[in-house]
Amino acid sequence: MRRRLTWAIVSVAAAAVVLFAVPLALVVRTSYRDQELVRLQRDTVAATRAIDVSPSSGDRIEVPRSSDLVAVYDRAGRRVAGRGPQTADAAVLAALRGGRSTDSVRSGDLLVAVPLVQSERVTGVVRAVRDDGAVARRTHRTWLALAGLAAVLIAAAAAAAVLLGARLARPLERLAVTARRLGDGDFTVRSAPSGVPEVDAVGGTLDATAQRLDDLVSRERAFSADASHQLRTPLAALRIELEAIELRGDAPPELPAALGQVDRLQGTIDTLLSVARDAHRPVSACDLQSVLDDLEHRHRGPLAAAGRPLRVSIRAAEPVTRASREVLGEILDVLVDNAEQHGAGAVDVAVREVDDWLAIDVADEGNGFAGDPEAAFVRRAGSGKGHGIGLALARSLAHAEGGRLTITSAGPGPVLTLLLPRAEN
């Protein structure tokens, strides 16, 4: 913002200076030439007092000494003295006919023609030519002064733009930092007053939003803590009962599977509560090979019992991502469970590379998603027909880890793709 504001002010100042200075420079040049023409005409008029071209004089015509080129012409337009064209040019002819002085600028020379009048009759013309080099030098000096003044004005505008940009941008930068900290989950942050009413109004709204979010998150965390206690207590009791059955010696063959499901449920509760409570979890590199090995261990048996194979493949050179291993396991469990419950045939889990991302495709051979595929990510209450809250929860967890969960093929043969950021080397 500072740079754009500075460039805008400097550009406007430069345009204003140019629009003012260029016409002024042209006016100055014209004024200097007009002044020099007036001087030349005055000097030429003074010279005419000593010149007489009437035939009755009989004297030789003498031209006064001058640094200018002076020539005298008679009524017929012939040069009779001085230096100049042999015959009268347009300026001399105009002076002879009109009886008035004429002037012009020709190829860097100033020219005047002054008629000689005797007894109210024009008897000749004195033509004088002066080099306008002095005018050009004076004009150039004035132009340099104007250019220097313009540079000073533009520099002053630039300095003022920098100061103004800093004054205007600093409150917005502080407000951006406040918004960034709020987005990172620091709901205690508050914006400092800036003295700019518009910025302070935005800051006040941001502070009110932070307060409401703080209250909301506090209630959610309190609920999470209560839910954690209420869920863990019956799970612990269930584990004790199952272990007691195991110790009696007549445990049924399904008991190890039941204990495994209790452990899985306990892990799911711990992971979800960790995600809900801790917005600043340190995330380290996660090797997808080990995650998929655990996934295959958990789901191959149930799928094989239903006559459905589970195929896992990795087509990435370095399948390492920046995500929580536990959360990633929960997302993949949801996707494979969805394929198991609502799909058919083999379940394929494949890892591939997509630019700076790693994509995990979970596919089956079922009919896929009917209607709008995005409706599968809408939370549904109850246990009726549909995908429930599983896919919606999986997408929320994926977003929390900086990834994306989409349906890349609605079916038949549906494919859900989990995109994860690749770990930096």
VOPAGU-2260 file (C-alpha; in pm, 1 decimal, decimal comma):
REM VOPAGU-2260
SITE   aa  ch    i         X         Y         Z
SITE  MET   A    0       0,0       0,0       0,0
SITE  ARG   A    1     279,8     242,3      86,6
SITE  ARG   A    2     444,9     192,2    -250,2
SITE  ARG   A    3     120,9     233,6    -445,3
SITE  LEU   A    4      26,3     546,1    -250,0
SITE  THR   A    5     373,1     695,9    -296,3
SITE  TRP   A    6     373,5     626,5    -668,7
SITE  ALA   A    7      23,9     772,2    -704,8
SITE  ILE   A    8     111,4    1097,6    -527,5
SITE  VAL   A    9     445,1    1134,2    -706,5
SITE  SER   A   10     280,2    1064,3   -1043,2
SITE  VAL   A   11      11,0    1325,1    -982,8
SITE  ALA   A   12     271,2    1578,6    -867,6
SITE  ALA   A   13     492,4    1507,2   -1169,5
SITE  ALA   A   14     198,1    1538,3   -1407,8
SITE  ALA   A   15      95,3    1869,2   -1249,1
SITE  VAL   A   16     451,0    2004,0   -1269,2
SITE  VAL   A   17     485,4    1900,4   -1633,9
SITE  LEU   A   18     148,5    2048,9   -1728,6
SITE  PHE   A   19     250,3    2374,4   -1564,1
SITE  ALA   A   20     618,7    2388,8   -1656,6
SITE  VAL   A   21     598,5    2304,2   -2028,0
SITE  PRO   A   22     358,8    2588,0   -2120,9
SITE  LEU   A   23     553,8    2821,3   -1893,7
SITE  ALA   A   24     878,2    2728,6   -2069,4
SITE  LEU   A   25     722,1    2802,1   -2407,9
SITE  VAL   A   26     586,2    3133,5   -2283,3
SITE  VAL   A   27     929,3    3225,5   -2144,1
SITE  ARG   A   28    1097,7    3155,1   -2478,9
SITE  THR   A   29     839,2    3360,7   -2667,1
SITE  SER   A   30     868,3    3643,8   -2413,5
SITE  TYR   A   31    1246,9    3653,1   -2439,3
SITE  ARG   A   32    1229,7    3663,5   -2820,5
SITE  ASP   A   33     970,3    3939,0   -2813,8
SITE  GLN   A   34    1187,4    4141,1   -2575,8
SITE  GLU   A   35    1489,1    4097,5   -2800,5
SITE  LEU   A   36    1286,5    4194,4   -3107,7
SITE  VAL   A   37    1175,1    4510,2   -2928,9
SITE  ARG   A   38    1538,8    4592,4   -2847,0
SITE  LEU   A   39    1644,1    4526,4   -3205,8
SITE  GLN   A   40    1362,9    4741,9   -3338,0
SITE  ARG   A   41    1455,6    5021,5   -3097,0
SITE  ASP   A   42    1821,2    5006,5   -3202,7
SITE  THR   A   43    1723,1    5006,3   -3569,6
SITE  VAL   A   44    1491,8    5305,3   -3526,2
SITE  ALA   A   45    1776,9    5489,1   -3358,5
SITE  ALA   A   46    1999,8    5405,6   -3657,0
SITE  THR   A   47    1750,4    5547,2   -3906,5
SITE  ARG   A   48    1804,5    5898,1   -3770,6
SITE  ALA   A   49    2151,8    5906,6   -3926,0
SITE  ILE   A   50    2049,4    5762,3   -4265,2
SITE  ASP   A   51    1913,4    5966,3   -4557,7
SITE  VAL   A   52    1842,3    5799,5   -4892,0
SITE  SER   A   53    1671,5    6092,3   -5066,0
SITE  PRO   A   54    1829,3    6179,0   -5407,8
SITE  SER   A   55    1866,1    6543,2   -5308,5
SITE  SER   A   56    2112,8    6464,6   -5033,1
SITE  GLY   A   57    2390,3    6369,1   -5269,7
SITE  ASP   A   58    2591,2    6227,7   -4981,7
SITE  ARG   A   59    2721,3    5872,4   -4958,5
SITE  ILE   A   60    2497,9    5661,0   -4734,5
SITE  GLU   A   61    2677,6    5544,4   -4424,2
SITE  VAL   A   62    2548,4    5262,0   -4205,9
SITE  PRO   A   63    2608,4    5303,6   -3829,7
SITE  ARG   A   64    2851,5    5056,1   -3673,8
SITE  SER   A   65    2667,9    4766,1   -3513,0
SITE  SER   A   66    2709,0    4399,7   -3425,6
SITE  ASP   A   67    2392,9    4338,0   -3624,4
SITE  LEU   A   68    2368,2    4290,6   -4000,5
SITE  VAL   A   69    2225,7    4623,3   -4119,7
SITE  ALA   A   70    2127,0    4702,2   -4477,1
SITE  VAL   A   71    1958,3    5004,6   -4636,2
SITE  TYR   A   72    1711,7    4974,8   -4925,9
SITE  ASP   A   73    1565,3    5249,5   -5146,2
SITE  ARG   A   74    1205,4    5281,2   -5259,9
SITE  ALA   A   75    1270,1    5045,2   -5549,0
SITE  GLY   A   76    1383,3    4770,7   -5312,6
SITE  ARG   A   77    1749,9    4785,0   -5412,0
SITE  ARG   A   78    2019,0    4760,0   -5147,9
SITE  VAL   A   79    2211,5    5082,6   -5141,5
SITE  ALA   A   80    2429,3    5024,1   -4835,6
SITE  GLY   A   81    2516,8    4770,2   -4565,1
SITE  ARG   A   82    2506,9    4391,2   -4565,4
SITE  GLY   A   83    2200,2    4199,4   -4674,8
SITE  PRO   A   84    2019,3    4062,5   -4980,7
SITE  GLN   A   85    2068,3    4257,0   -5302,6
SITE  THR   A   86    1694,6    4302,1   -5344,5
SITE  ALA   A   87    1425,3    4352,2   -5085,3
SITE  ASP   A   88    1285,6    4046,8   -4916,3
SITE  ALA   A   89     931,7    4005,7   -4783,8
SITE  ALA   A   90     994,0    4200,8   -4461,7
SITE  VAL   A   91    1143,7    4496,9   -4648,5
SITE  LEU   A   92     864,3    4499,2   -4907,9
SITE  ALA   A   93     604,1    4490,3   -4630,2
SITE  ALA   A   94     767,4    4791,3   -4462,7
SITE  LEU   A   95     782,8    4979,5   -4795,5
SITE  ARG   A   96     418,2    4916,8   -4873,1
SITE  GLY   A   97     273,5    4959,9   -4528,0
SITE  GLY   A   98     500,1    5226,7   -4392,4
SITE  ARG   A   99     523,9    5038,5   -4062,6
SITE  SER   A  100     798,0    4838,1   -3898,7
SITE  THR   A  101     789,7    4459,8   -3944,5
SITE  ASP   A  102     967,1    4179,3   -3759,8
SITE  SER   A  103    1010,7    3804,3   -3785,8
SITE  VAL   A  104    1221,5    3510,8   -3669,1
SITE  ARG   A  105    1404,8    3313,7   -3936,3
SITE  SER   A  106    1636,1    3016,8   -3880,1
SITE  GLY   A  107    1765,8    3135,6   -3546,3
SITE  ASP   A  108    1787,7    3504,2   -3651,8
SITE  LEU   A  109    1578,5    3799,3   -3542,5
SITE  LEU   A  110    1486,6    4035,7   -3828,6
SITE  VAL   A  111    1327,6    4381,7   -3827,1
SITE  ALA   A  112    1257,7    4622,8   -4112,5
SITE  VAL   A  113    1206,0    4992,3   -4021,8
SITE  PRO   A  114    1086,6    5239,1   -4288,6
SITE  LEU   A  115    1273,8    5566,5   -4351,4
SITE  VAL   A  116    1022,2    5850,3   -4357,6
SITE  GLN   A  117    1086,2    6199,1   -4487,8
SITE  SER   A  118     813,0    6461,4   -4528,9
SITE  GLU   A  119     560,9    6190,0   -4449,7
SITE  ARG   A  120     689,7    5982,5   -4739,0
SITE  VAL   A  121     865,0    5645,9   -4718,9
SITE  THR   A  122    1202,1    5694,0   -4885,8
SITE  GLY   A  123    1357,4    5359,6   -4793,1
SITE  VAL   A  124    1389,9    5082,0   -4536,1
SITE  VAL   A  125    1657,6    4985,7   -4288,0
SITE  ARG   A  126    1682,0    4607,2   -4245,5
SITE  ALA   A  127    1858,1    4467,1   -3935,8
SITE  VAL   A  128    1932,1    4102,3   -3850,5
SITE  ARG   A  129    2048,3    3986,1   -3506,9
SITE  ASP   A  130    2158,3    3639,2   -3399,1
SITE  ASP   A  131    1919,1    3505,4   -3132,4
SITE  GLY   A  132    2194,5    3299,7   -2960,1
SITE  ALA   A  133    2171,9    3527,4   -2658,2
SITE  VAL   A  134    1799,3    3462,9   -2643,6
SITE  ALA   A  135    1857,7    3087,0   -2669,0
SITE  ARG   A  136    2117,6    3092,7   -2390,5
SITE  ARG   A  137    1891,5    3296,3   -2166,2
SITE  THR   A  138    1602,1    3066,2   -2242,7
SITE  HIS   A  139    1809,0    2755,5   -2163,5
SITE  ARG   A  140    1918,9    2901,7   -1830,5
SITE  THR   A  141    1558,8    2971,6   -1742,0
SITE  TRP   A  142    1457,1    2621,4   -1850,9
SITE  LEU   A  143    1727,6    2470,1   -1630,9
SITE  ALA   A  144    1599,8    2674,7   -1338,4
SITE  LEU   A  145    1246,0    2553,5   -1407,3
SITE  ALA   A  146    1367,5    2193,2   -1430,3
SITE  GLY   A  147    1549,6    2227,9   -1098,8
SITE  LEU   A  148    1241,5    2376,2    -937,0
SITE  ALA   A  149    1029,7    2093,7   -1081,3
SITE  ALA   A  150    1272,1    1834,5    -942,9
SITE  VAL   A  151    1255,9    1998,5    -600,7
SITE  LEU   A  152     875,5    1999,1    -609,7
SITE  ILE   A  153     859,0    1632,7    -714,4
SITE  ALA   A  154    1111,2    1537,1    -445,2
SITE  ALA   A  155     905,0    1726,5    -187,7
SITE  ALA   A  156     591,9    1547,1    -309,9
SITE  ALA   A  157     773,3    1212,5    -282,3
SITE  ALA   A  158     883,4    1289,6      74,4
SITE  ALA   A  159     531,7    1395,3     166,7
SITE  ALA   A  160     394,9    1079,2       1,0
SITE  VAL   A  161     631,8     859,7     201,2
SITE  LEU   A  162     530,6    1027,5     526,6
SITE  LEU   A  163     160,9    1016,7     441,4
SITE  GLY   A  164     185,5     657,1     324,0
SITE  ALA   A  165     355,2     558,1     649,3
SITE  ARG   A  166      89,9     736,8     853,7
SITE  LEU   A  167    -193,6     572,2     662,4
SITE  ALA   A  168     -37,2     228,9     617,0
SITE  ARG   A  169      92,0     180,6     972,3
SITE  PRO   A  170    -257,8     149,2    1129,3
SITE  LEU   A  171    -364,2     -89,3     853,3
SITE  GLU   A  172     -50,9    -298,6     901,9
SITE  ARG   A  173    -118,7    -318,0    1275,0
SITE  LEU   A  174    -478,5    -411,4    1196,0
SITE  ALA   A  175    -355,7    -683,7     958,1
SITE  VAL   A  176    -131,2    -824,1    1232,6
SITE  THR   A  177    -428,3    -823,2    1470,0
SITE  ALA   A  178    -644,2   -1003,2    1214,2
SITE  ARG   A  179    -364,8   -1255,7    1148,2
SITE  ARG   A  180    -328,5   -1333,0    1518,7
SITE  LEU   A  181    -704,5   -1364,4    1546,4
SITE  GLY   A  182    -702,3   -1605,3    1253,2
SITE  ASP   A  183    -431,3   -1806,8    1428,6
SITE  GLY   A  184    -660,2   -1849,6    1727,3
SITE  ASP   A  185    -538,9   -1574,4    1962,4
SITE  PHE   A  186    -876,7   -1435,6    2068,0
SITE  THR   A  187    -724,9   -1212,5    2335,8
SITE  VAL   A  188    -568,5    -978,9    2078,3
SITE  ARG   A  189    -714,1    -627,2    2051,4
SITE  SER   A  190    -648,0    -350,5    1799,7
SITE  ALA   A  191    -482,4     -29,1    1916,6
SITE  PRO   A  192    -648,6     307,0    1835,9
SITE  SER   A  193    -494,0     472,6    1530,8
SITE  GLY   A  194    -659,5     813,1    1511,8
SITE  VAL   A  195    -809,1     727,5    1171,3
SITE  PRO   A  196   -1187,0     692,8    1221,4
SITE  GLU   A  197   -1238,1     441,1     941,6
SITE  VAL   A  198    -954,7     216,7    1060,8
SITE  ASP   A  199   -1072,1     245,0    1421,9
SITE  ALA   A  200   -1422,4     141,1    1313,2
SITE  VAL   A  201   -1281,6    -172,7    1148,7
SITE  GLY   A  202   -1066,7    -236,5    1456,4
SITE  GLY   A  203   -1368,5    -207,5    1683,9
SITE  THR   A  204   -1560,7    -456,9    1473,9
SITE  LEU   A  205   -1260,5    -691,4    1480,5
SITE  ASP   A  206   -1236,5    -661,0    1859,2
SITE  ALA   A  207   -1606,2    -743,4    1896,0
SITE  THR   A  208   -1561,7   -1044,7    1669,2
SITE  ALA   A  209   -1261,6   -1159,8    1874,9
SITE  GLN   A  210   -1467,2   -1134,0    2193,9
SITE  ARG   A  211   -1754,9   -1333,9    2047,4
SITE  LEU   A  212   -1516,1   -1598,8    1915,1
SITE  ASP   A  213   -1342,2   -1616,5    2251,2
SITE  ASP   A  214   -1675,2   -1675,3    2425,0
SITE  LEU   A  215   -1778,2   -1934,6    2166,2
SITE  VAL   A  216   -1448,2   -2123,8    2178,2
SITE  SER   A  217   -1449,3   -2115,0    2559,1
SITE  ARG   A  218   -1793,6   -2277,6    2562,0
SITE  GLU   A  219   -1682,3   -2533,1    2302,3
SITE  ARG   A  220   -1372,3   -2620,6    2503,2
SITE  ALA   A  221   -1575,7   -2654,3    2818,9
SITE  PHE   A  222   -1813,3   -2885,6    2633,1
SITE  SER   A  223   -1519,9   -3084,1    2494,5
SITE  ALA   A  224   -1379,0   -3131,2    2842,5
SITE  ASP   A  225   -1717,4   -3245,7    2975,8
SITE  ALA   A  226   -1770,6   -3474,0    2676,4
SITE  SER   A  227   -1423,5   -3618,0    2724,2
SITE  HIS   A  228   -1500,4   -3705,4    3082,4
SITE  GLN   A  229   -1843,4   -3848,1    3000,0
SITE  LEU   A  230   -1708,3   -4060,7    2714,4
SITE  ARG   A  231   -1392,2   -4184,4    2879,3
SITE  THR   A  232   -1565,2   -4298,9    3196,3
SITE  PRO   A  233   -1799,4   -4552,5    3031,0
SITE  LEU   A  234   -1518,4   -4661,1    2796,7
SITE  ALA   A  235   -1296,7   -4730,2    3094,4
SITE  ALA   A  236   -1578,7   -4921,6    3258,4
SITE  LEU   A  237   -1635,8   -5120,6    2938,7
SITE  ARG   A  238   -1265,4   -5203,5    2914,8
SITE  ILE   A  239   -1264,8   -5322,5    3277,5
SITE  GLU   A  240   -1565,1   -5546,2    3212,1
SITE  LEU   A  241   -1407,0   -5694,4    2898,5
SITE  GLU   A  242   -1075,8   -5753,3    3072,7
SITE  ALA   A  243   -1259,1   -5917,7    3361,9
SITE  ILE   A  244   -1424,2   -6155,4    3117,3
SITE  GLU   A  245   -1083,6   -6226,8    2967,3
SITE  LEU   A  246    -938,6   -6309,9    3309,6
SITE  ARG   A  247   -1211,2   -6566,2    3386,6
SITE  GLY   A  248   -1062,3   -6800,2    3129,9
SITE  ASP   A  249   -1383,0   -6868,2    2936,4
SITE  ALA   A  250   -1362,1   -6560,3    2718,2
SITE  PRO   A  251   -1544,3   -6582,8    2384,0
SITE  PRO   A  252   -1333,5   -6560,9    2065,3
SITE  GLU   A  253   -1481,4   -6219,8    1983,4
SITE  LEU   A  254   -1330,6   -6064,4    2296,5
SITE  PRO   A  255    -993,2   -5954,5    2142,8
SITE  ALA   A  256   -1178,8   -5783,6    1857,5
SITE  ALA   A  257   -1403,4   -5606,7    2107,3
SITE  LEU   A  258   -1100,5   -5484,0    2303,5
SITE  GLY   A  259    -944,5   -5365,3    1977,7
SITE  GLN   A  260   -1258,2   -5167,8    1895,8
SITE  VAL   A  261   -1250,3   -5010,1    2241,8
SITE  ASP   A  262    -889,3   -4907,9    2185,7
SITE  ARG   A  263    -978,7   -4766,0    1846,3
SITE  LEU   A  264   -1270,8   -4570,7    1991,0
SITE  GLN   A  265   -1048,1   -4438,1    2268,4
SITE  GLY   A  266    -790,1   -4327,3    2012,9
SITE  THR   A  267   -1056,3   -4159,8    1799,9
SITE  ILE   A  268   -1188,8   -3966,9    2099,4
SITE  ASP   A  269    -838,9   -3855,2    2198,5
SITE  THR   A  270    -757,3   -3741,8    1843,5
SITE  LEU   A  271   -1079,4   -3548,0    1791,0
SITE  LEU   A  272   -1054,9   -3377,6    2128,6
SITE  SER   A  273    -692,6   -3288,4    2056,6
SITE  VAL   A  274    -792,6   -3128,6    1726,8
SITE  ALA   A  275   -1081,0   -2940,5    1888,1
SITE  ARG   A  276    -876,1   -2808,7    2181,1
SITE  ASP   A  277    -534,1   -2733,2    2036,3
SITE  ALA   A  278    -520,9   -2492,2    1738,6
SITE  HIS   A  279    -140,5   -2465,3    1760,5
SITE  ARG   A  280     -39,3   -2830,8    1745,2
SITE  PRO   A  281     318,0   -2878,0    1626,5
SITE  VAL   A  282     299,1   -3074,0    1301,3
SITE  SER   A  283     597,8   -3280,0    1196,6
SITE  ALA   A  284     662,3   -3478,6     881,8
SITE  CYS   A  285     445,9   -3786,0     844,2
SITE  ASP   A  286     546,9   -4088,6     635,8
SITE  LEU   A  287     243,0   -4209,7     443,3
SITE  GLN   A  288     392,3   -4557,4     407,8
SITE  SER   A  289     355,4   -4626,8     779,7
SITE  VAL   A  290       7,9   -4467,1     788,8
SITE  LEU   A  291    -110,2   -4690,7     505,2
SITE  ASP   A  292      45,2   -4995,7     668,7
SITE  ASP   A  293    -161,5   -4931,3     983,4
SITE  LEU   A  294    -470,4   -4865,0     768,6
SITE  GLU   A  295    -423,5   -5191,7     585,8
SITE  HIS   A  296    -380,3   -5378,7     915,7
SITE  ARG   A  297    -707,6   -5236,3    1052,7
SITE  HIS   A  298    -928,3   -5284,4     746,7
SITE  ARG   A  299    -796,9   -5581,4     552,0
SITE  GLY   A  300    -961,2   -5835,7     784,4
SITE  PRO   A  301   -1315,1   -5688,9     784,7
SITE  LEU   A  302   -1305,7   -5634,2     410,4
SITE  ALA   A  303   -1169,0   -5983,6     343,6
SITE  ALA   A  304   -1448,2   -6129,5     557,6
SITE  ALA   A  305   -1693,7   -5963,0     319,9
SITE  GLY   A  306   -1507,9   -6100,1      17,6
SITE  ARG   A  307   -1369,8   -5760,1     -79,1
SITE  PRO   A  308    -996,7   -5712,0    -134,0
SITE  LEU   A  309    -806,3   -5404,8     -12,1
SITE  ARG   A  310    -531,4   -5285,1    -247,4
SITE  VAL   A  311    -279,3   -5025,5    -129,5
SITE  SER   A  312     -19,9   -4869,3    -362,4
SITE  ILE   A  313     223,1   -4577,4    -348,1
SITE  ARG   A  314     332,3   -4406,7    -670,4
SITE  ALA   A  315     524,7   -4118,9    -514,2
SITE  ALA   A  316     901,0   -4097,9    -474,2
SITE  GLU   A  317     889,3   -3940,8    -125,9
SITE  PRO   A  318     545,6   -3992,5      31,2
SITE  VAL   A  319     607,1   -3758,9     327,2
SITE  THR   A  320     351,0   -3494,9     418,9
SITE  ARG   A  321     304,0   -3218,7     675,6
SITE  ALA   A  322       9,5   -3350,8     874,5
SITE  SER   A  323     -71,4   -3512,1    1206,0
SITE  ARG   A  324     -36,8   -3888,8    1183,3
SITE  GLU   A  325    -333,4   -3947,3    1414,4
SITE  VAL   A  326    -562,5   -3706,8    1230,6
SITE  LEU   A  327    -458,9   -3848,6     894,5
SITE  GLY   A  328    -539,0   -4196,7    1019,8
SITE  GLU   A  329    -886,7   -4082,3    1126,0
SITE  ILE   A  330    -954,1   -3927,5     783,1
SITE  LEU   A  331    -849,0   -4242,7     597,9
SITE  ASP   A  332   -1052,0   -4459,5     835,9
SITE  VAL   A  333   -1360,2   -4253,8     748,5
SITE  LEU   A  334   -1293,9   -4285,8     374,4
SITE  VAL   A  335   -1233,6   -4661,8     386,6
SITE  ASP   A  336   -1533,0   -4713,5     619,6
SITE  ASN   A  337   -1746,4   -4516,8     372,7
SITE  ALA   A  338   -1629,5   -4741,0      86,8
SITE  GLU   A  339   -1694,3   -5048,9     299,6
SITE  GLN   A  340   -2045,6   -4948,4     406,6
SITE  HIS   A  341   -2177,3   -4775,8      93,0
SITE  GLY   A  342   -1958,3   -4919,9    -182,8
SITE  ALA   A  343   -1892,1   -5255,9    -339,7
SITE  GLY   A  344   -1607,7   -5461,9    -475,8
SITE  ALA   A  345   -1240,9   -5399,6    -415,8
SITE  VAL   A  346   -1122,6   -5094,0    -226,9
SITE  ASP   A  347    -817,4   -4920,8    -374,0
SITE  VAL   A  348    -601,1   -4675,4    -177,7
SITE  ALA   A  349    -332,0   -4510,0    -392,5
SITE  VAL   A  350     -82,3   -4231,2    -326,3
SITE  ARG   A  351      35,7   -4012,3    -615,1
SITE  GLU   A  352     213,3   -3679,8    -668,7
SITE  VAL   A  353      34,7   -3362,2    -780,2
SITE  ASP   A  354     282,5   -3072,1    -809,4
SITE  ASP   A  355     367,5   -2971,8    -450,0
SITE  TRP   A  356      93,6   -3193,1    -308,5
SITE  LEU   A  357      41,8   -3558,9    -232,3
SITE  ALA   A  358    -292,7   -3707,7    -335,0
SITE  ILE   A  359    -445,0   -4012,6    -166,2
SITE  ASP   A  360    -721,0   -4166,6    -379,2
SITE  VAL   A  361    -973,1   -4398,9    -212,1
SITE  ALA   A  362   -1188,9   -4582,3    -469,3
SITE  ASP   A  363   -1431,0   -4873,9    -480,1
SITE  GLU   A  364   -1647,1   -5043,9    -742,2
SITE  GLY   A  365   -1986,6   -4931,1    -615,7
SITE  ASN   A  366   -2253,2   -4714,3    -779,6
SITE  GLY   A  367   -2111,1   -4395,8    -630,7
SITE  PHE   A  368   -2285,9   -4077,7    -523,9
SITE  ALA   A  369   -2636,3   -4003,8    -645,9
SITE  GLY   A  370   -2736,4   -3645,5    -720,3
SITE  ASP   A  371   -2502,0   -3366,6    -616,5
SITE  PRO   A  372   -2174,4   -3523,7    -494,0
SITE  GLU   A  373   -2109,4   -3229,0    -260,8
SITE  ALA   A  374   -2422,2   -3322,1     -67,7
SITE  ALA   A  375   -2220,2   -3613,5      75,1
SITE  PHE   A  376   -2025,2   -3360,7     282,6
SITE  VAL   A  377   -2338,8   -3212,9     440,9
SITE  ARG   A  378   -2387,7   -3328,5     799,1
SITE  ARG   A  379   -2693,5   -3549,0     850,5
SITE  ALA   A  380   -2849,4   -3621,5    1183,8
SITE  GLY   A  381   -2955,5   -3971,6    1279,3
SITE  SER   A  382   -2854,5   -4298,0    1118,9
SITE  GLY   A  383   -3081,6   -4299,5     817,0
SITE  LYS   A  384   -2980,9   -4353,4     459,8
SITE  GLY   A  385   -2682,7   -4144,1     351,5
SITE  HIS   A  386   -2326,7   -4078,4     455,5
SITE  GLY   A  387   -2401,5   -3924,5     798,6
SITE  ILE   A  388   -2140,9   -3696,8     946,1
SITE  GLY   A  389   -1840,4   -3911,7     850,5
SITE  LEU   A  390   -1739,0   -3741,1     528,0
SITE  ALA   A  391   -1824,4   -3396,7     667,6
SITE  LEU   A  392   -1599,1   -3467,6     966,0
SITE  ALA   A  393   -1323,1   -3599,0     737,5
SITE  ARG   A  394   -1332,2   -3281,2     526,9
SITE  SER   A  395   -1317,5   -3063,4     840,4
SITE  LEU   A  396   -1016,5   -3258,3     966,3
SITE  ALA   A  397    -847,6   -3231,5     624,9
SITE  HIS   A  398    -892,9   -2854,4     621,2
SITE  ALA   A  399    -757,7   -2831,5     975,4
SITE  GLU   A  400    -438,2   -3001,3     851,3
SITE  GLY   A  401    -401,5   -2766,0     554,9
SITE  GLY   A  402    -532,8   -3021,4     305,4
SITE  ARG   A  403    -840,5   -3071,5      87,9
SITE  LEU   A  404   -1092,1   -3353,0      50,8
SITE  THR   A  405   -1289,5   -3375,4    -272,9
SITE  ILE   A  406   -1485,9   -3623,7    -479,9
SITE  THR   A  407   -1287,6   -3656,1    -803,4
SITE  SER   A  408   -1522,4   -3915,9    -953,5
SITE  ALA   A  409   -1886,2   -3948,5    -844,3
SITE  GLY   A  410   -1922,1   -4297,2    -994,1
SITE  PRO   A  411   -1988,1   -4562,3   -1087,5
SITE  GLY   A  412   -1656,4   -4648,2    -932,7
SITE  PRO   A  413   -1642,2   -4341,9    -704,2
SITE  VAL   A  414   -1306,9   -4186,9    -611,2
SITE  LEU   A  415   -1245,4   -3958,9    -311,2
SITE  THR   A  416    -915,1   -3770,2    -313,8
SITE  LEU   A  417    -734,4   -3632,7      -9,8
SITE  LEU   A  418    -478,8   -3365,7    -100,3
SITE  LEU   A  419    -201,1   -3304,3     152,6
SITE  PRO   A  420      89,8   -3058,7     144,1
SITE  ARG   A  421     421,8   -3221,5      73,0
SITE  ALA   A  422     677,4   -3198,1     354,3
SITE  GLU   A  423     958,0   -2949,9     290,1
SITE  ASN   A  424    1310,1   -3089,2     274,3
